[in-house]
Amino acid sequence: MSDNIAAEQLRLFIERIERLEEEKKGMSEDISDVYSEAKSQGFDAKTMRAIVRLRKLDKHVRDEAEALLDTYKAALGLD
């Protein structure tokens, strides 16, 4: 009996994961549509993606990353 219960639990977990993967796919498509719309309005999608990544970071982490980037750019003469 416990094998049947474990198999049923496993099936339910797999089905939940599959539903969530479908939702994630739909969300990814929606996000791509927004970037495409922004691009059609003259915005640069690559730069927008970079801004979205930066906004996810805490300010002090972002500041440290920007300072390090500036240091590397200066070392390579990219200023």
Secondary structure as UniProt FT lines:
FT   HELIX           2..40
FT   TURN            41..42
FT   HELIX           45..56
FT   HELIX           59..75
FT   TURN            76..77
//
